Amino acid sequence: MEHGTVSLTAVYLKLDAEYFGFVEELPRINSRGRTLHEARAALQTLAAEVFAEERRTVTETHTAGSLVRESFVLNPLQRPGKGA
């Protein structure tokens, strides 16, 4: 299986003395940190763990013979409000 690069959108909000980060395309994935760097690093780690856990779950719940794995490429979509 090939591992490629997927570009997602991270958003960071500064509230009081902390930064909160989330990924627009991944519901329920969010992080926080005292600095933007900490929030960014935590979000990177968490997103990687979520993808790895999903892969493990699929592998554990389905027999190898029943799986077909292939690369899946998302074509860039225009965002609402940007000429759509």
mmCIF file of the N, C-alpha and C atoms, coordinates in Angstrom:
data_MODEL
# 
_entry.id   MODEL 
# 
loop_
_atom_site.group_PDB 
_atom_site.id 
_atom_site.type_symbol 
_atom_site.label_atom_id 
_atom_site.label_alt_id 
_atom_site.label_comp_id 
_atom_site.label_asym_id 
_atom_site.label_entity_id 
_atom_site.label_seq_id 
_atom_site.pdbx_PDB_ins_code 
_atom_site.Cartn_x 
_atom_site.Cartn_y 
_atom_site.Cartn_z 
_atom_site.occupancy 
_atom_site.B_iso_or_equiv 
_atom_site.pdbx_formal_charge 
_atom_site.auth_seq_id 
_atom_site.auth_comp_id 
_atom_site.auth_asym_id 
_atom_site.auth_atom_id 
_atom_site.pdbx_PDB_model_num 
ATOM 1   N N  . MET A 1 1  ? 0.835   -1.175  0.000  1.00 0.00 ? 1  MET A N  1 
ATOM 2   C CA . MET A 1 1  ? 0.000   0.000   0.000  1.00 0.00 ? 1  MET A CA 1 
ATOM 3   C C  . MET A 1 1  ? 0.880   1.238   0.000  1.00 0.00 ? 1  MET A C  1 
ATOM 4   N N  . GLU A 1 2  ? 0.561   2.155   -0.866 1.00 0.00 ? 2  GLU A N  1 
ATOM 5   C CA . GLU A 1 2  ? 1.317   3.392   -0.969 1.00 0.00 ? 2  GLU A CA 1 
ATOM 6   C C  . GLU A 1 2  ? 0.854   4.397   0.075  1.00 0.00 ? 2  GLU A C  1 
ATOM 7   N N  . HIS A 1 3  ? 1.783   5.123   0.651  1.00 0.00 ? 3  HIS A N  1 
ATOM 8   C CA . HIS A 1 3  ? 1.428   6.190   1.588  1.00 0.00 ? 3  HIS A CA 1 
ATOM 9   C C  . HIS A 1 3  ? 1.708   7.513   0.906  1.00 0.00 ? 3  HIS A C  1 
ATOM 10  N N  . GLY A 1 4  ? 0.689   8.328   0.782  1.00 0.00 ? 4  GLY A N  1 
ATOM 11  C CA . GLY A 1 4  ? 0.846   9.611   0.130  1.00 0.00 ? 4  GLY A CA 1 
ATOM 12  C C  . GLY A 1 4  ? 0.663   10.744  1.106  1.00 0.00 ? 4  GLY A C  1 
ATOM 13  N N  . THR A 1 5  ? 0.482   11.907  0.562  1.00 0.00 ? 5  THR A N  1 
ATOM 14  C CA . THR A 1 5  ? 0.285   13.096  1.365  1.00 0.00 ? 5  THR A CA 1 
ATOM 15  C C  . THR A 1 5  ? -1.124  13.611  1.153  1.00 0.00 ? 5  THR A C  1 
ATOM 16  N N  . VAL A 1 6  ? -1.770  13.933  2.232  1.00 0.00 ? 6  VAL A N  1 
ATOM 17  C CA . VAL A 1 6  ? -3.095  14.523  2.187  1.00 0.00 ? 6  VAL A CA 1 
ATOM 18  C C  . VAL A 1 6  ? -2.993  15.890  2.848  1.00 0.00 ? 6  VAL A C  1 
ATOM 19  N N  . SER A 1 7  ? -3.530  16.873  2.212  1.00 0.00 ? 7  SER A N  1 
ATOM 20  C CA . SER A 1 7  ? -3.495  18.217  2.767  1.00 0.00 ? 7  SER A CA 1 
ATOM 21  C C  . SER A 1 7  ? -4.835  18.520  3.435  1.00 0.00 ? 7  SER A C  1 
ATOM 22  N N  . LEU A 1 8  ? -4.787  18.805  4.723  1.00 0.00 ? 8  LEU A N  1 
ATOM 23  C CA . LEU A 1 8  ? -5.978  19.140  5.492  1.00 0.00 ? 8  LEU A CA 1 
ATOM 24  C C  . LEU A 1 8  ? -5.835  20.569  6.011  1.00 0.00 ? 8  LEU A C  1 
ATOM 25  N N  . THR A 1 9  ? -6.910  21.100  6.550  1.00 0.00 ? 9  THR A N  1 
ATOM 26  C CA . THR A 1 9  ? -6.892  22.481  7.024  1.00 0.00 ? 9  THR A CA 1 
ATOM 27  C C  . THR A 1 9  ? -6.919  22.537  8.547  1.00 0.00 ? 9  THR A C  1 
ATOM 28  N N  . ALA A 1 10 ? -5.847  23.015  9.143  1.00 0.00 ? 10 ALA A N  1 
ATOM 29  C CA . ALA A 1 10 ? -5.792  23.205  10.593 1.00 0.00 ? 10 ALA A CA 1 
ATOM 30  C C  . ALA A 1 10 ? -6.188  24.642  10.911 1.00 0.00 ? 10 ALA A C  1 
ATOM 31  N N  . VAL A 1 11 ? -6.956  24.796  11.968 1.00 0.00 ? 11 VAL A N  1 
ATOM 32  C CA . VAL A 1 11 ? -7.392  26.114  12.415 1.00 0.00 ? 11 VAL A CA 1 
ATOM 33  C C  . VAL A 1 11 ? -7.005  26.247  13.883 1.00 0.00 ? 11 VAL A C  1 
ATOM 34  N N  . TYR A 1 12 ? -6.450  27.383  14.243 1.00 0.00 ? 12 TYR A N  1 
ATOM 35  C CA . TYR A 1 12 ? -6.022  27.618  15.623 1.00 0.00 ? 12 TYR A CA 1 
ATOM 36  C C  . TYR A 1 12 ? -6.694  28.878  16.152 1.00 0.00 ? 12 TYR A C  1 
ATOM 37  N N  . LEU A 1 13 ? -7.197  28.784  17.367 1.00 0.00 ? 13 LEU A N  1 
ATOM 38  C CA . LEU A 1 13 ? -7.847  29.908  18.026 1.00 0.00 ? 13 LEU A CA 1 
ATOM 39  C C  . LEU A 1 13 ? -7.098  30.219  19.314 1.00 0.00 ? 13 LEU A C  1 
ATOM 40  N N  . LYS A 1 14 ? -6.837  31.475  19.564 1.00 0.00 ? 14 LYS A N  1 
ATOM 41  C CA . LYS A 1 14 ? -6.210  31.849  20.832 1.00 0.00 ? 14 LYS A CA 1 
ATOM 42  C C  . LYS A 1 14 ? -7.312  32.336  21.756 1.00 0.00 ? 14 LYS A C  1 
ATOM 43  N N  . LEU A 1 15 ? -7.479  31.621  22.857 1.00 0.00 ? 15 LEU A N  1 
ATOM 44  C CA . LEU A 1 15 ? -8.471  31.978  23.852 1.00 0.00 ? 15 LEU A CA 1 
ATOM 45  C C  . LEU A 1 15 ? -7.770  32.065  25.196 1.00 0.00 ? 15 LEU A C  1 
ATOM 46  N N  . ASP A 1 16 ? -7.832  33.231  25.779 1.00 0.00 ? 16 ASP A N  1 
ATOM 47  C CA . ASP A 1 16 ? -7.132  33.491  27.038 1.00 0.00 ? 16 ASP A CA 1 
ATOM 48  C C  . ASP A 1 16 ? -5.650  33.182  26.860 1.00 0.00 ? 16 ASP A C  1 
ATOM 49  N N  . ALA A 1 17 ? -5.104  32.282  27.660 1.00 0.00 ? 17 ALA A N  1 
ATOM 50  C CA . ALA A 1 17 ? -3.662  32.007  27.611 1.00 0.00 ? 17 ALA A CA 1 
ATOM 51  C C  . ALA A 1 17 ? -3.344  30.722  26.861 1.00 0.00 ? 17 ALA A C  1 
ATOM 52  N N  . GLU A 1 18 ? -4.302  30.182  26.104 1.00 0.00 ? 18 GLU A N  1 
ATOM 53  C CA . GLU A 1 18 ? -4.076  28.920  25.391 1.00 0.00 ? 18 GLU A CA 1 
ATOM 54  C C  . GLU A 1 18 ? -4.474  29.035  23.927 1.00 0.00 ? 18 GLU A C  1 
ATOM 55  N N  . TYR A 1 19 ? -3.919  28.128  23.138 1.00 0.00 ? 19 TYR A N  1 
ATOM 56  C CA . TYR A 1 19 ? -4.306  27.974  21.736 1.00 0.00 ? 19 TYR A CA 1 
ATOM 57  C C  . TYR A 1 19 ? -5.075  26.671  21.611 1.00 0.00 ? 19 TYR A C  1 
ATOM 58  N N  . PHE A 1 20 ? -6.153  26.709  20.850 1.00 0.00 ? 20 PHE A N  1 
ATOM 59  C CA . PHE A 1 20 ? -6.945  25.519  20.567 1.00 0.00 ? 20 PHE A CA 1 
ATOM 60  C C  . PHE A 1 20 ? -6.885  25.290  19.069 1.00 0.00 ? 20 PHE A C  1 
ATOM 61  N N  . GLY A 1 21 ? -6.639  24.050  18.677 1.00 0.00 ? 21 GLY A N  1 
ATOM 62  C CA . GLY A 1 21 ? -6.522  23.728  17.261 1.00 0.00 ? 21 GLY A CA 1 
ATOM 63  C C  . GLY A 1 21 ? -7.483  22.626  16.879 1.00 0.00 ? 21 GLY A C  1 
ATOM 64  N N  . PHE A 1 22 ? -7.951  22.679  15.645 1.00 0.00 ? 22 PHE A N  1 
ATOM 65  C CA . PHE A 1 22 ? -8.771  21.597  15.126 1.00 0.00 ? 22 PHE A CA 1 
ATOM 66  C C  . PHE A 1 22 ? -8.549  21.480  13.627 1.00 0.00 ? 22 PHE A C  1 
ATOM 67  N N  . VAL A 1 23 ? -8.940  20.337  13.087 1.00 0.00 ? 23 VAL A N  1 
ATOM 68  C CA . VAL A 1 23 ? -8.825  20.074  11.661 1.00 0.00 ? 23 VAL A CA 1 
ATOM 69  C C  . VAL A 1 23 ? -10.229 20.159  11.076 1.00 0.00 ? 23 VAL A C  1 
ATOM 70  N N  . GLU A 1 24 ? -10.418 21.070  10.133 1.00 0.00 ? 24 GLU A N  1 
ATOM 71  C CA . GLU A 1 24 ? -11.755 21.271  9.562  1.00 0.00 ? 24 GLU A CA 1 
ATOM 72  C C  . GLU A 1 24 ? -12.339 19.989  8.984  1.00 0.00 ? 24 GLU A C  1 
ATOM 73  N N  . GLU A 1 25 ? -11.512 19.181  8.348  1.00 0.00 ? 25 GLU A N  1 
ATOM 74  C CA . GLU A 1 25 ? -12.004 17.989  7.646  1.00 0.00 ? 25 GLU A CA 1 
ATOM 75  C C  . GLU A 1 25 ? -12.104 16.754  8.537  1.00 0.00 ? 25 GLU A C  1 
ATOM 76  N N  . LEU A 1 26 ? -11.674 16.834  9.778  1.00 0.00 ? 26 LEU A N  1 
ATOM 77  C CA . LEU A 1 26 ? -11.725 15.679  10.695 1.00 0.00 ? 26 LEU A CA 1 
ATOM 78  C C  . LEU A 1 26 ? -12.539 16.038  11.930 1.00 0.00 ? 26 LEU A C  1 
ATOM 79  N N  . PRO A 1 27 ? -13.804 15.707  11.944 1.00 0.00 ? 27 PRO A N  1 
ATOM 80  C CA . PRO A 1 27 ? -14.632 16.038  13.103 1.00 0.00 ? 27 PRO A CA 1 
ATOM 81  C C  . PRO A 1 27 ? -14.073 15.433  14.391 1.00 0.00 ? 27 PRO A C  1 
ATOM 82  N N  . ARG A 1 28 ? -14.223 16.147  15.459 1.00 0.00 ? 28 ARG A N  1 
ATOM 83  C CA . ARG A 1 28 ? -13.847 15.704  16.807 1.00 0.00 ? 28 ARG A CA 1 
ATOM 84  C C  . ARG A 1 28 ? -12.350 15.555  17.029 1.00 0.00 ? 28 ARG A C  1 
ATOM 85  N N  . ILE A 1 29 ? -11.522 16.069  16.140 1.00 0.00 ? 29 ILE A N  1 
ATOM 86  C CA . ILE A 1 29 ? -10.072 16.059  16.343 1.00 0.00 ? 29 ILE A CA 1 
ATOM 87  C C  . ILE A 1 29 ? -9.671  17.473  16.732 1.00 0.00 ? 29 ILE A C  1 
ATOM 88  N N  . ASN A 1 30 ? -9.215  17.631  17.980 1.00 0.00 ? 30 ASN A N  1 
ATOM 89  C CA . ASN A 1 30 ? -8.797  18.962  18.407 1.00 0.00 ? 30 ASN A CA 1 
ATOM 90  C C  . ASN A 1 30 ? -7.690  18.861  19.443 1.00 0.00 ? 30 ASN A C  1 
ATOM 91  N N  . SER A 1 31 ? -6.981  19.952  19.593 1.00 0.00 ? 31 SER A N  1 
ATOM 92  C CA . SER A 1 31 ? -5.836  19.979  20.506 1.00 0.00 ? 31 SER A CA 1 
ATOM 93  C C  . SER A 1 31 ? -5.801  21.307  21.229 1.00 0.00 ? 31 SER A C  1 
ATOM 94  N N  . ARG A 1 32 ? -4.886  21.390  22.172 1.00 0.00 ? 32 ARG A N  1 
ATOM 95  C CA . ARG A 1 32 ? -4.652  22.661  22.851 1.00 0.00 ? 32 ARG A CA 1 
ATOM 96  C C  . ARG A 1 32 ? -3.216  22.726  23.327 1.00 0.00 ? 32 ARG A C  1 
ATOM 97  N N  . GLY A 1 33 ? -2.740  23.925  23.530 1.00 0.00 ? 33 GLY A N  1 
ATOM 98  C CA . GLY A 1 33 ? -1.386  24.119  24.019 1.00 0.00 ? 33 GLY A CA 1 
ATOM 99  C C  . GLY A 1 33 ? -1.196  25.529  24.535 1.00 0.00 ? 33 GLY A C  1 
ATOM 100 N N  . ARG A 1 34 ? -0.182  25.707  25.351 1.00 0.00 ? 34 ARG A N  1 
ATOM 101 C CA . ARG A 1 34 ? 0.126   27.040  25.867 1.00 0.00 ? 34 ARG A CA 1 
ATOM 102 C C  . ARG A 1 34 ? 0.634   27.952  24.763 1.00 0.00 ? 34 ARG A C  1 
ATOM 103 N N  . THR A 1 35 ? 1.249   27.349  23.744 1.00 0.00 ? 35 THR A N  1 
ATOM 104 C CA . THR A 1 35 ? 1.754   28.117  22.604 1.00 0.00 ? 35 THR A CA 1 
ATOM 105 C C  . THR A 1 35 ? 1.166   27.543  21.314 1.00 0.00 ? 35 THR A C  1 
ATOM 106 N N  . LEU A 1 36 ? 1.245   28.324  20.254 1.00 0.00 ? 36 LEU A N  1 
ATOM 107 C CA . LEU A 1 36 ? 0.790   27.834  18.954 1.00 0.00 ? 36 LEU A CA 1 
ATOM 108 C C  . LEU A 1 36 ? 1.589   26.598  18.560 1.00 0.00 ? 36 LEU A C  1 
ATOM 109 N N  . HIS A 1 37 ? 2.888   26.608  18.821 1.00 0.00 ? 37 HIS A N  1 
ATOM 110 C CA . HIS A 1 37 ? 3.737   25.457  18.504 1.00 0.00 ? 37 HIS A CA 1 
ATOM 111 C C  . HIS A 1 37 ? 3.254   24.202  19.226 1.00 0.00 ? 37 HIS A C  1 
ATOM 112 N N  . GLU A 1 38 ? 2.917   24.309  20.514 1.00 0.00 ? 38 GLU A N  1 
ATOM 113 C CA . GLU A 1 38 ? 2.434   23.150  21.277 1.00 0.00 ? 38 GLU A CA 1 
ATOM 114 C C  . GLU A 1 38 ? 1.101   22.636  20.731 1.00 0.00 ? 38 GLU A C  1 
ATOM 115 N N  . ALA A 1 39 ? 0.191   23.551  20.417 1.00 0.00 ? 39 ALA A N  1 
ATOM 116 C CA . ALA A 1 39 ? -1.112  23.147  19.879 1.00 0.00 ? 39 ALA A CA 1 
ATOM 117 C C  . ALA A 1 39 ? -0.945  22.478  18.519 1.00 0.00 ? 39 ALA A C  1 
ATOM 118 N N  . ARG A 1 40 ? -0.053  23.013  17.698 1.00 0.00 ? 40 ARG A N  1 
ATOM 119 C CA . ARG A 1 40 ? 0.216   22.454  16.369 1.00 0.00 ? 40 ARG A CA 1 
ATOM 120 C C  . ARG A 1 40 ? 0.814   21.042  16.484 1.00 0.00 ? 40 ARG A C  1 
ATOM 121 N N  . ALA A 1 41 ? 1.802   20.887  17.349 1.00 0.00 ? 41 ALA A N  1 
ATOM 122 C CA . ALA A 1 41 ? 2.451   19.580  17.527 1.00 0.00 ? 41 ALA A CA 1 
ATOM 123 C C  . ALA A 1 41 ? 1.454   18.551  18.056 1.00 0.00 ? 41 ALA A C  1 
ATOM 124 N N  . ALA A 1 42 ? 0.621   18.960  19.007 1.00 0.00 ? 42 ALA A N  1 
ATOM 125 C CA . ALA A 1 42 ? -0.380  18.041  19.569 1.00 0.00 ? 42 ALA A CA 1 
ATOM 126 C C  . ALA A 1 42 ? -1.395  17.626  18.505 1.00 0.00 ? 42 ALA A C  1 
ATOM 127 N N  . LEU A 1 43 ? -1.794  18.559  17.658 1.00 0.00 ? 43 LEU A N  1 
ATOM 128 C CA . LEU A 1 43 ? -2.758  18.253  16.604 1.00 0.00 ? 43 LEU A CA 1 
ATOM 129 C C  . LEU A 1 43 ? -2.154  17.297  15.579 1.00 0.00 ? 43 LEU A C  1 
ATOM 130 N N  . GLN A 1 44 ? -0.906  17.511  15.207 1.00 0.00 ? 44 GLN A N  1 
ATOM 131 C CA . GLN A 1 44 ? -0.216  16.605  14.273 1.00 0.00 ? 44 GLN A CA 1 
ATOM 132 C C  . GLN A 1 44 ? -0.185  15.192  14.836 1.00 0.00 ? 44 GLN A C  1 
ATOM 133 N N  . THR A 1 45 ? 0.213   15.066  16.098 1.00 0.00 ? 45 THR A N  1 
ATOM 134 C CA . THR A 1 45 ? 0.312   13.755  16.750 1.00 0.00 ? 45 THR A CA 1 
ATOM 135 C C  . THR A 1 45 ? -1.050  13.081  16.827 1.00 0.00 ? 45 THR A C  1 
ATOM 136 N N  . LEU A 1 46 ? -2.052  13.815  17.243 1.00 0.00 ? 46 LEU A N  1 
ATOM 137 C CA . LEU A 1 46 ? -3.389  13.252  17.389 1.00 0.00 ? 46 LEU A CA 1 
ATOM 138 C C  . LEU A 1 46 ? -3.958  12.794  16.054 1.00 0.00 ? 46 LEU A C  1 
ATOM 139 N N  . ALA A 1 47 ? -3.818  13.602  15.016 1.00 0.00 ? 47 ALA A N  1 
ATOM 140 C CA . ALA A 1 47 ? -4.331  13.219  13.697 1.00 0.00 ? 47 ALA A CA 1 
ATOM 141 C C  . ALA A 1 47 ? -3.634  11.957  13.195 1.00 0.00 ? 47 ALA A C  1 
ATOM 142 N N  . ALA A 1 48 ? -2.326  11.865  13.372 1.00 0.00 ? 48 ALA A N  1 
ATOM 143 C CA . ALA A 1 48 ? -1.590  10.666  12.950 1.00 0.00 ? 48 ALA A CA 1 
ATOM 144 C C  . ALA A 1 48 ? -2.065  9.438   13.722 1.00 0.00 ? 48 ALA A C  1 
ATOM 145 N N  . GLU A 1 49 ? -2.322  9.600   15.021 1.00 0.00 ? 49 GLU A N  1 
ATOM 146 C CA . GLU A 1 49 ? -2.806  8.482   15.832 1.00 0.00 ? 49 GLU A CA 1 
ATOM 147 C C  . GLU A 1 49 ? -4.197  8.029   15.397 1.00 0.00 ? 49 GLU A C  1 
ATOM 148 N N  . VAL A 1 50 ? -5.060  8.978   15.049 1.00 0.00 ? 50 VAL A N  1 
ATOM 149 C CA . VAL A 1 50 ? -6.411  8.634   14.598 1.00 0.00 ? 50 VAL A CA 1 
ATOM 150 C C  . VAL A 1 50 ? -6.353  7.824   13.312 1.00 0.00 ? 50 VAL A C  1 
ATOM 151 N N  . PHE A 1 51 ? -5.543  8.258   12.344 1.00 0.00 ? 51 PHE A N  1 
ATOM 152 C CA . PHE A 1 51 ? -5.423  7.507   11.097 1.00 0.00 ? 51 PHE A CA 1 
ATOM 153 C C  . PHE A 1 51 ? -4.842  6.116   11.346 1.00 0.00 ? 51 PHE A C  1 
ATOM 154 N N  . ALA A 1 52 ? -3.825  6.020   12.192 1.00 0.00 ? 52 ALA A N  1 
ATOM 155 C CA . ALA A 1 52 ? -3.211  4.727   12.497 1.00 0.00 ? 52 ALA A CA 1 
ATOM 156 C C  . ALA A 1 52 ? -4.212  3.802   13.187 1.00 0.00 ? 52 ALA A C  1 
ATOM 157 N N  . GLU A 1 53 ? -4.991  4.328   14.107 1.00 0.00 ? 53 GLU A N  1 
ATOM 158 C CA . GLU A 1 53 ? -5.992  3.515   14.809 1.00 0.00 ? 53 GLU A CA 1 
ATOM 159 C C  . GLU A 1 53 ? -7.069  3.022   13.849 1.00 0.00 ? 53 GLU A C  1 
ATOM 160 N N  . GLU A 1 54 ? -7.495  3.861   12.929 1.00 0.00 ? 54 GLU A N  1 
ATOM 161 C CA . GLU A 1 54 ? -8.484  3.431   11.943 1.00 0.00 ? 54 GLU A CA 1 
ATOM 162 C C  . GLU A 1 54 ? -7.932  2.293   11.079 1.00 0.00 ? 54 GLU A C  1 
ATOM 163 N N  . ARG A 1 55 ? -6.667  2.408   10.677 1.00 0.00 ? 55 ARG A N  1 
ATOM 164 C CA . ARG A 1 55 ? -6.052  1.328   9.886  1.00 0.00 ? 55 ARG A CA 1 
ATOM 165 C C  . ARG A 1 55 ? -5.999  0.031   10.691 1.00 0.00 ? 55 ARG A C  1 
ATOM 166 N N  . ARG A 1 56 ? -5.609  0.128   11.970 1.00 0.00 ? 56 ARG A N  1 
ATOM 167 C CA . ARG A 1 56 ? -5.555  -1.066  12.831 1.00 0.00 ? 56 ARG A CA 1 
ATOM 168 C C  . ARG A 1 56 ? -6.935  -1.694  12.989 1.00 0.00 ? 56 ARG A C  1 
ATOM 169 N N  . THR A 1 57 ? -7.943  -0.868  13.190 1.00 0.00 ? 57 THR A N  1 
ATOM 170 C CA . THR A 1 57 ? -9.307  -1.364  13.371 1.00 0.00 ? 57 THR A CA 1 
ATOM 171 C C  . THR A 1 57 ? -9.778  -2.128  12.138 1.00 0.00 ? 57 THR A C  1 
ATOM 172 N N  . VAL A 1 58 ? -9.534  -1.585  10.975 1.00 0.00 ? 58 VAL A N  1 
ATOM 173 C CA . VAL A 1 58 ? -9.936  -2.260  9.737  1.00 0.00 ? 58 VAL A CA 1 
ATOM 174 C C  . VAL A 1 58 ? -9.214  -3.597  9.607  1.00 0.00 ? 58 VAL A C  1 
ATOM 175 N N  . THR A 1 59 ? -7.915  -3.594  9.861  1.00 0.00 ? 59 THR A N  1 
ATOM 176 C CA . THR A 1 59 ? -7.122  -4.820  9.737  1.00 0.00 ? 59 THR A CA 1 
ATOM 177 C C  . THR A 1 59 ? -7.592  -5.882  10.729 1.00 0.00 ? 59 THR A C  1 
ATOM 178 N N  . GLU A 1 60 ? -7.921  -5.473  11.947 1.00 0.00 ? 60 GLU A N  1 
ATOM 179 C CA . GLU A 1 60 ? -8.337  -6.421  12.979 1.00 0.00 ? 60 GLU A CA 1 
ATOM 180 C C  . GLU A 1 60 ? -9.748  -6.951  12.785 1.00 0.00 ? 60 GLU A C  1 
ATOM 181 N N  . THR A 1 61 ? -10.619 -6.181  12.147 1.00 0.00 ? 61 THR A N  1 
ATOM 182 C CA . THR A 1 61 ? -12.017 -6.588  12.030 1.00 0.00 ? 61 THR A CA 1 
ATOM 183 C C  . THR A 1 61 ? -12.372 -7.260  10.708 1.00 0.00 ? 61 THR A C  1 
ATOM 184 N N  . HIS A 1 62 ? -11.461 -7.269  9.761  1.00 0.00 ? 62 HIS A N  1 
ATOM 185 C CA . HIS A 1 62 ? -11.732 -7.891  8.461  1.00 0.00 ? 62 HIS A CA 1 
ATOM 186 C C  . HIS A 1 62 ? -10.583 -8.818  8.097  1.00 0.00 ? 62 HIS A C  1 
ATOM 187 N N  . THR A 1 63 ? -10.939 -9.960  7.525  1.00 0.00 ? 63 THR A N  1 
ATOM 188 C CA . THR A 1 63 ? -9.892  -10.881 7.102  1.00 0.00 ? 63 THR A CA 1 
ATOM 189 C C  . THR A 1 63 ? -9.183  -10.324 5.878  1.00 0.00 ? 63 THR A C  1 
ATOM 190 N N  . ALA A 1 64 ? -7.917  -10.662 5.759  1.00 0.00 ? 64 ALA A N  1 
ATOM 191 C CA . ALA A 1 64 ? -7.097  -10.142 4.655  1.00 0.00 ? 64 ALA A CA 1 
ATOM 192 C C  . ALA A 1 64 ? -7.722  -10.467 3.302  1.00 0.00 ? 64 ALA A C  1 
ATOM 193 N N  . GLY A 1 65 ? -8.341  -11.619 3.166  1.00 0.00 ? 65 GLY A N  1 
ATOM 194 C CA . GLY A 1 65 ? -8.941  -12.018 1.900  1.00 0.00 ? 65 GLY A CA 1 
ATOM 195 C C  . GLY A 1 65 ? -10.147 -11.188 1.507  1.00 0.00 ? 65 GLY A C  1 
ATOM 196 N N  . SER A 1 66 ? -10.773 -10.531 2.475  1.00 0.00 ? 66 SER A N  1 
ATOM 197 C CA . SER A 1 66 ? -11.966 -9.747  2.164  1.00 0.00 ? 66 SER A CA 1 
ATOM 198 C C  . SER A 1 66 ? -11.660 -8.275  1.902  1.00 0.00 ? 66 SER A C  1 
ATOM 199 N N  . LEU A 1 67 ? -10.388 -7.904  2.046  1.00 0.00 ? 67 LEU A N  1 
ATOM 200 C CA . LEU A 1 67 ? -10.010 -6.497  1.881  1.00 0.00 ? 67 LEU A CA 1 
ATOM 201 C C  . LEU A 1 67 ? -9.423  -6.221  0.500  1.00 0.00 ? 67 LEU A C  1 
ATOM 202 N N  . VAL A 1 68 ? -9.802  -5.102  -0.044 1.00 0.00 ? 68 VAL A N  1 
ATOM 203 C CA . VAL A 1 68 ? -9.159  -4.578  -1.240 1.00 0.00 ? 68 VAL A CA 1 
ATOM 204 C C  . VAL A 1 68 ? -8.654  -3.198  -0.851 1.00 0.00 ? 68 VAL A C  1 
ATOM 205 N N  . ARG A 1 69 ? -7.362  -3.025  -0.860 1.00 0.00 ? 69 ARG A N  1 
ATOM 206 C CA . ARG A 1 69 ? -6.771  -1.728  -0.504 1.00 0.00 ? 69 ARG A CA 1 
ATOM 207 C C  . ARG A 1 69 ? -6.179  -1.096  -1.744 1.00 0.00 ? 69 ARG A C  1 
ATOM 208 N N  . GLU A 1 70 ? -6.401  0.197   -1.870 1.00 0.00 ? 70 GLU A N  1 
ATOM 209 C CA . GLU A 1 70 ? -5.847  0.940   -2.987 1.00 0.00 ? 70 GLU A CA 1 
ATOM 210 C C  . GLU A 1 70 ? -5.706  2.393   -2.595 1.00 0.00 ? 70 GLU A C  1 
ATOM 211 N N  . SER A 1 71 ? -4.906  3.116   -3.320 1.00 0.00 ? 71 SER A N  1 
ATOM 212 C CA . SER A 1 71 ? -4.764  4.547   -3.079 1.00 0.00 ? 71 SER A CA 1 
ATOM 213 C C  . SER A 1 71 ? -6.071  5.235   -3.437 1.00 0.00 ? 71 SER A C  1 
ATOM 214 N N  . PHE A 1 72 ? -6.386  6.232   -2.688 1.00 0.00 ? 72 PHE A N  1 
ATOM 215 C CA . PHE A 1 72 ? -7.597  7.005   -2.900 1.00 0.00 ? 72 PHE A CA 1 
ATOM 216 C C  . PHE A 1 72 ? -7.180  8.466   -2.980 1.00 0.00 ? 72 PHE A C  1 
ATOM 217 N N  . VAL A 1 73 ? -7.391  9.074   -4.120 1.00 0.00 ? 73 VAL A N  1 
ATOM 218 C CA . VAL A 1 73 ? -6.945  10.445  -4.330 1.00 0.00 ? 73 VAL A CA 1 
ATOM 219 C C  . VAL A 1 73 ? -8.155  11.366  -4.337 1.00 0.00 ? 73 VAL A C  1 
ATOM 220 N N  . LEU A 1 74 ? -8.090  12.371  -3.485 1.00 0.00 ? 74 LEU A N  1 
ATOM 221 C CA . LEU A 1 74 ? -9.130  13.387  -3.478 1.00 0.00 ? 74 LEU A CA 1 
ATOM 222 C C  . LEU A 1 74 ? -8.749  14.476  -4.453 1.00 0.00 ? 74 LEU A C  1 
ATOM 223 N N  . ASN A 1 75 ? -9.623  14.771  -5.370 1.00 0.00 ? 75 ASN A N  1 
ATOM 224 C CA . ASN A 1 75 ? -9.378  15.874  -6.279 1.00 0.00 ? 75 ASN A CA 1 
ATOM 225 C C  . ASN A 1 75 ? -9.700  17.171  -5.550 1.00 0.00 ? 75 ASN A C  1 
ATOM 226 N N  . PRO A 1 76 ? -8.913  18.191  -5.785 1.00 0.00 ? 76 PRO A N  1 
ATOM 227 C CA . PRO A 1 76 ? -9.174  19.463  -5.097 1.00 0.00 ? 76 PRO A CA 1 
ATOM 228 C C  . PRO A 1 76 ? -10.576 19.962  -5.406 1.00 0.00 ? 76 PRO A C  1 
ATOM 229 N N  . LEU A 1 77 ? -11.274 20.338  -4.367 1.00 0.00 ? 77 LEU A N  1 
ATOM 230 C CA . LEU A 1 77 ? -12.614 20.893  -4.531 1.00 0.00 ? 77 LEU A CA 1 
ATOM 231 C C  . LEU A 1 77 ? -12.569 22.370  -4.205 1.00 0.00 ? 77 LEU A C  1 
ATOM 232 N N  . GLN A 1 78 ? -13.374 23.126  -4.886 1.00 0.00 ? 78 GLN A N  1 
ATOM 233 C CA . GLN A 1 78 ? -13.440 24.546  -4.565 1.00 0.00 ? 78 GLN A CA 1 
ATOM 234 C C  . GLN A 1 78 ? -14.203 24.696  -3.265 1.00 0.00 ? 78 GLN A C  1 
ATOM 235 N N  . ARG A 1 79 ? -13.723 25.595  -2.429 1.00 0.00 ? 79 ARG A N  1 
ATOM 236 C CA . ARG A 1 79 ? -14.394 25.874  -1.170 1.00 0.00 ? 79 ARG A CA 1 
ATOM 237 C C  . ARG A 1 79 ? -15.547 26.834  -1.420 1.00 0.00 ? 79 ARG A C  1 
ATOM 238 N N  . PRO A 1 80 ? -16.628 26.679  -0.676 1.00 0.00 ? 80 PRO A N  1 
ATOM 239 C CA . PRO A 1 80 ? -17.730 27.622  -0.802 1.00 0.00 ? 80 PRO A CA 1 
ATOM 240 C C  . PRO A 1 80 ? -17.236 29.057  -0.627 1.00 0.00 ? 80 PRO A C  1 
ATOM 241 N N  . GLY A 1 81 ? -17.722 29.940  -1.461 1.00 0.00 ? 81 GLY A N  1 
ATOM 242 C CA . GLY A 1 81 ? -17.334 31.344  -1.365 1.00 0.00 ? 81 GLY A CA 1 
ATOM 243 C C  . GLY A 1 81 ? -16.065 31.677  -2.116 1.00 0.00 ? 81 GLY A C  1 
ATOM 244 N N  . LYS A 1 82 ? -15.436 30.687  -2.771 1.00 0.00 ? 82 LYS A N  1 
ATOM 245 C CA . LYS A 1 82 ? -14.204 30.939  -3.512 1.00 0.00 ? 82 LYS A CA 1 
ATOM 246 C C  . LYS A 1 82 ? -14.417 30.603  -4.997 1.00 0.00 ? 82 LYS A C  1 
ATOM 247 N N  . GLY A 1 83 ? -15.444 31.184  -5.583 1.00 0.00 ? 83 GLY A N  1 
ATOM 248 C CA . GLY A 1 83 ? -15.704 30.984  -6.992 1.00 0.00 ? 83 GLY A CA 1 
ATOM 249 C C  . GLY A 1 83 ? -16.496 29.743  -7.309 1.00 0.00 ? 83 GLY A C  1 
ATOM 250 N N  . ALA A 1 84 ? -17.116 29.136  -6.300 1.00 0.00 ? 84 ALA A N  1 
ATOM 251 C CA . ALA A 1 84 ? -17.909 27.912  -6.521 1.00 0.00 ? 84 ALA A CA 1 
ATOM 252 C C  . ALA A 1 84 ? -19.243 28.255  -7.128 1.00 0.00 ? 84 ALA A C  1 
# 
